Amino acid sequence: MSKILVEHEPSPERLKALGVDRWPTWSKEVSTFPWTYDDQEVAYILEGEVTVTPQGGEPVSFGKGDLVTFPSGMSCTWNVRAPLRKHYRFG
């Protein structure tokens, strides 16, 4: 099973190379909900604190300034602990 990859504080050059500032944004209030990824998602966290627990796996926590990659096909539970705002890209 693929894992959630968290890159803490990626460089401005890396973010620019990925084109993060052109990705759409998504926001979510404090909440807990299930999710399944049909495609890989890469997200850059602008605000918030989150713990994602893959089905059958260990919890992964991340927050503001982190670049996070979620594998295609993963089912998980999101626990948004502080209001979230992120840039994201699928595929």
C-alpha positions in Angstrom: 0.0 0.0 0.0 1.3 3.4 -1.0 1.9 5.9 1.8 1.0 9.6 2.4 4.2 11.6 1.8 4.7 14.8 3.7 7.4 17.3 2.6 7.8 19.9 5.4 8.5 23.5 4.3 9.3 22.9 0.6 11.5 25.6 -1.0 9.9 28.5 -2.9 11.7 27.2 -6.0 10.1 23.7 -5.6 6.6 25.3 -5.2 7.2 27.5 -8.2 8.4 24.6 -10.3 5.2 22.7 -9.4 3.0 25.7 -10.3 1.3 25.5 -6.9 0.1 29.2 -7.0 -2.0 28.3 -10.1 -3.7 25.3 -8.5 -7.3 25.7 -7.2 -7.9 26.1 -3.5 -10.2 24.1 -1.1 -11.3 24.9 2.4 -12.9 22.8 5.2 -14.1 23.6 8.7 -13.1 21.5 11.7 -14.7 18.1 11.0 -14.1 14.4 10.5 -15.0 12.6 7.3 -14.2 9.5 5.2 -12.5 9.9 1.8 -11.2 7.7 -1.0 -8.7 8.9 -3.6 -9.6 8.0 -7.2 -6.4 9.7 -8.4 -3.2 10.8 -6.7 -3.5 14.2 -5.1 -0.8 16.7 -4.3 -1.7 19.4 -1.8 0.0 22.5 -0.4 -1.4 23.4 3.0 -2.0 27.2 3.4 -3.7 27.0 6.7 -4.9 24.5 9.2 -4.0 21.2 11.0 -5.0 17.8 9.8 -4.6 14.1 10.7 -5.4 11.6 8.0 -5.6 7.9 8.9 -5.4 5.5 6.0 -7.6 2.4 6.3 -5.4 -0.2 8.0 -2.5 2.3 8.4 -1.0 4.8 10.8 -2.2 8.4 11.2 -0.3 11.1 9.4 -0.4 14.7 10.6 0.4 17.8 8.7 -0.3 21.5 8.6 0.6 25.0 7.3 3.5 25.0 4.9 3.5 21.2 4.2 3.4 19.7 0.7 1.4 16.4 0.9 1.0 13.6 -1.6 -1.9 11.2 -1.3 -1.8 7.9 -3.3 -4.4 6.9 -5.8 -6.8 4.3 -4.4 -6.3 5.1 -0.7 -9.3 5.1 1.6 -8.9 7.1 4.7 -10.5 9.3 7.4 -9.7 13.0 7.6 -9.7 14.7 11.0 -9.5 18.5 10.4 -8.4 19.9 13.8 -8.0 23.5 12.7 -9.8 25.1 9.7 -8.1 24.0 6.5 -7.2 25.9 3.3 -5.1 24.2 0.7 -4.0 24.3 -3.0 -4.5 21.0 -4.7 -3.9 19.1 -7.9 -5.2 15.7 -8.9 -3.4 13.3 -11.3 
